[in-house]
Structure formats: structure tokens, C-alpha cells
């Protein structure tokens, strides 16, 4: 019997099957259904052939720990009892945590934030997620409603966000924003052109990095982290992204600068964190 790690995103649901010592046996993805019950049914159906012992899932948005519900603006989900839906659909023990916290658990266990006392993870995907390490622990508010790093305000009275605020960080530095800046071109293609020396692509990427670093400067001013780790799809740019961020942070006077690292687990961090969370259910792996 195995354990599963699930990463529910605004575009796709990533699945991972794990066996002893958190070894990844298989991974795949499917498009995210709009309705929460449909998402739970899809997850149960996809996992059924593997006879998993439990489901650990990371989901975007705000988790209300007391009610075990999640509100995900990017999915138009409000107070969804996702863990209960997963248990009902699968008949298995299930736990749901914030997707940023899931990625954080993976990076703290064996990635960019291992042995870090004060650190920040930013996941750059459909939105901006992540988490905060304080005193070597993954920090969350007592209610489970924070942190929401993608919803710090980087532009006063700026673009409207589905969360109800205006000027949120993720409205200026998430993956869809880079696509919009590039006129519909994929981030991978834009970054490839920028790497090759295309001036127009470089200008777009520089604008995006400026917005990303504006948020990093604000977080650096509050937490003074040892490390800021960058994950999510945009982090696939690798050192090209890190070098651009270092240059921009120096210009924005973030001093002293935190150490920037690429998230070690990149797009598998969410599924790894999900399975780590499921181990707290008391199940065993065979």
C-alpha cells in the first residue's frame, strides 16, 4: 500500500504516488475541474488503482483550520470542505493544507530551506503562494488564515484581485502576468528568447523581475530572511532568473540582500509536501 501527494493548482492537479522513505514511484497531472466535488471525485478515481492508504493534498487559497474549509479565489471556491469531500469520494483518510505550506514542508525537509532558521518560499505559478520559516518552523497563524504572500500590496490602488483587494503582489508577478506582458507567449518561450539575446524579450522579462523583486524587498524588510527560495513554474528559468533578481535587488536597495535559491523540488514540491502532511494522519507505508 502506498501514500499519495496531491497538488491542486488553478490549472492542473498534480498526482504523486510514494512508497517507503518518501520515494516517488509515479507522477502525472490532470486539468482541474471547476467544481470542488468534481475535483474530489477525479482525485479519488485517479488514485483508486494504486490502493493508497491516505490522501494528502495541498490546495491554493486560505485554509480555515477550525472548519476544515478552504477558500481559493483563483478557483472561485468559497468555504469548501475539501478534506471531507475527499474522504467521502475515496473512503480514505485525507488531509488538506495550503499549497504554499505543502511546498514549504518539502523544501524544509530536503530542499532549499533545509536547516534554515528564517526563510521565505515564493511559488510563482497561477498565483503566488509560499510560506515563512521562523525559528526553523513553518509558520502559520493560529486560525490558519495566513500567510498569504501573494496578497501583500505592491501597488497602492492597483489592479483588482479576485480576493477583493487591489494591487496584490500576484497581480503583478504570477505566471499569467508574465504571459500577459509577453502578449500571450508562454513563459518558457519568452525566457528562451531572452536568454538568446532578443532585446524585446529581455525587456519584458526585466519588467517582470522588477515586479517580483518589489515584493521580495517588502518581505525582506519585514522578515530579514536568510534565504528566499523561488519555486513554481517560473523558477524553471533557473540561474537566469536568480541572476536577474540579484541585479534588480541591488538596484532596489534591498540591503542586506537575502540569499536567493531555487526551490530544489520545483514543481514536485507540492506533492511531496502533501504526502508529508498525510503522515500526520498516523498511516503507515508498505
N, C-alpha and C positions, 0 to 999 in steps of 0.2 A: 504494500500500500504506500502511496506517495502523498505529498503535500502540494498544494497549488499556490502560486502567487499571481495575483491579477492586478493589472494596472489599467484603470478605466480613464480614458482620455476623452477630450472633446471630439476627437475624430475617430479614434480606434480603441478597442480593448485589446491589451496585450496579455497573453496567457503564458505561464511558465509551469512546468512540472518538475518537481525537485525530489531527490531521494537523499540518502543519509549525508550528513555534514553539509547540507545545502548545495549539493551538486545539482546543476541544471541538466535535466535529461532532454527536454524538448521545449521549444517556444514557438509561438505563432500569434497572429492577430486577426481580428475581425472588425468590421465597421461598428461603431457604437450606435445602438438603437436609440431613438428619441425618448421612448417611454421607459421608465425605470423597471417596470415589471417585465418588459420585453428584454431589457438588458440582463436582468436576473435569470430569466428563462434561457437566454442564449448562453450565459456563463455555465449554468447547470448542464445544459445539453453538450457543450464543448468538453466539459470535464468528465462526464459520465463514463466514457470508455476507459478512463485511467483509474477508476476506483480510488480516488483521493480520500484522505482521512479528514481533511478540513479545507476551508477556503479562507485565504487571507487576501483582502482586496484594498487597494489604495484608490481613492476617488477624489476628483478635484472639488474644491469648494470648502465650505465651512461645516465642520462636524460639531453637532451638539451632543456632547458625551452623555449628558443626563438622559436625553430622549432617544439616543442612538439613531439620530437622523442626520441627513446631510443636505445642505443647500448648495447647489452648483449652478452659478449664474451662466457659465458657458454651455451648460446642458439644459437650462431652463427647468432645473429640478428644485423644488422648494420643500423642505422638511420631509425628505424621502427616507423611509425606514429601510434603507438598503440592506443592512445585515439581516433583518427579518425576512425581507423578500428573498434573499439568497438562501436562507435556511429553509424557507417554505418550498422554493423551487427545487432544491437539491437534496433536502433531508440531511444535510451535513452541518456540523458546527461551522460558523462563519463569523469573521470579524472584519469591520471596515474602518480604515484610518484615512486621514488626509493623504493625498498622493505625494505632497511635499515631504511629509513626515516619513512616508514609506521610503522615498529616495534617500532621505537623511539617514534612516536606520541602516541602509545598505552601505552608504559611504562611511558611516561611523564604524561599521563592523570591519570592513576590509577595503576602504577606498580613500578618497582624498581627505576625509575628515577623521581618519583613524588616529587616536591619541591626541586629538586637538581639544584644547580646553575651551576656546572661544572661537566659533566659526559660523559661517553662513553658507548655505547652499541655495543657489538660484537655478531653477529648472526652466529653461527657455523653450516653451512649446506653444500649444494653442493659447495658453495664458502664461503667466509667470507664477510658479509655485516655489516651494522650498521650505527651509526651516532654519532654526537657530540652535547652535550648541552653546550652552552656558555651563561653565564648571564641568565640562566633559559629559553633559547630559543633554538629550534632545528636549528643548524647552517647549512647553505649550501652556497656555493659560489654564487655570483651574476649570473653566467652563468648556474648554476645547475649541473656543471660537477664534483663537489666534495661534500663531502669527499668520497674517495674510499679506505676504511680502509683495505680491503683485498689485496690491491695492493701497500702497503708500502713494501719496500725491506728489507727482513730479512736475505737474503743470497746473498752476492755480487756474481754476475755471476752464480747464482744458476739455478734451474730448469726453463725451458721455460714456460711461461704462455700464454694462449690464447690472453691476452691483448697486447702481443708483448714485454713485459719486461721479465727479467729473475730474479728469486729469490723472487717472490712475496709471501707475508705472506700466502695467501690461498693455495699456492702450498705445504705448509708445515703444515698447521693446520686446514684444512677444513675436513668435514666428509669423503670424498673419500680418503683422505690421511690416515686417521686412518684405513680405510678398507684395503688400500694397505699395511700399516705397519703390519696389522694383517693377511696378506695372504688371504684376501677375506672374512674373518669373519665379521659379522655385528658389528657395534659399541656397540649395546645393549648386544650382546652375549659376546664380548670381555670384556666389563666393568663388566658384571655379573661374569665372571671368575676371573677378577682382584679383585673384592670385596670378592670373596670366598677364596682368598689367593693363587691363581695359580701364581707361580713366573714368568712364561713366559708371561702371560697376563699382569701382573703388570709392567714388564719391557717395554713392548710395550706401555702401557698407560703412563708410566713415560716419555718415549721418546716423545710421542705426546704432553703431558703437557709442556714439556720443550720448544717445538717449539711454542706453544700457548703463553707461558709466555714471550718468547723472544720478540714477537710482543707487548705484554702488557707493557713490560719495555720501549720500544721505545715510545709508545703512552703516557706513564706516564711521560717520560722525557720532552715531548713537552707540554702536557696539564695539568699535575698535577691534574688529576680529583679527585673529592671527591669520586666518585663511578664509578666502571667499572661493568656493568651488562652483564651477559653472557646468550645468548638465542640460539635459533636454536636447531636442533635435539640432538647435543652432550650435551646440558645443561640438558637433561633428566637424566644424571648421578647424578644430584643434589649435595648434600653436599660432595659426594665422589670426584667430580670434584673440588669444591671450596677448600676442604682441600688440595688436591694435588697441586693446584695453589698457595695457601698460602705458602706451604713448598718450592716450586720451586722458587717463587718470592723472598723469604728470601735468598735463595742460590744465586740468580742472582743479589742481592743487589739493588733491586728496593726500594729505601728508600727516603722518607716515602712511604709505600705501600698504594695504594688506597683501599677503602673498596670494596670488591668483593661481588656481589649479583647475585642471579639467576633471570633472567627476569621473572616477575610474570606471564606473559601471554604465555610464552614458544612458542609453535607452533601456537597459535591463535593470536599472536601479529600482524602478517601481515594483517589478515583480519580485525582486529579491527582498525588498522591504516588506511586501505583502506576506511572503512566506515567513519572514522573521516574526511579524505580528501574529501569525497564526499559531506559532509555537507557544504563545502565551495561553492558548486555549487548553493546554495540557495534553495535546495529542502526541503520539509518538510516530516516528518514521521507521519504515522497514525497508 
